[in-house]
Amino acid sequence: MRIQAPSKQKISIRILLTPNQYERFVNKCYSKGYVNIGPFVRDVILKKDMVFEAQFNDMYKILKRLERKVENIEEYVSKSQEGLLI
């Protein structure tokens, strides 16, 4: 399967919903203050993407801090084995 960027400025996406799902979807849309469904869907899709990206960045920062701590511990251990620490 190959995904290409559309040549149009706007594209339509069709989804299938049961009447019950559609009613819940519209109610959620209006309760969030949206007048139309389109902007709500765009915001939900992009917000989820940003949440994942933020969580990924947070995990990356934590891993970098842990990496620095491990390097410091390794340096300490190697110096103590060489007899440089009292």
Secondary structure as UniProt FT lines:
FT   HELIX           19..31
FT   TURN            32..33
FT   HELIX           37..81
FT   TURN            82..83
//
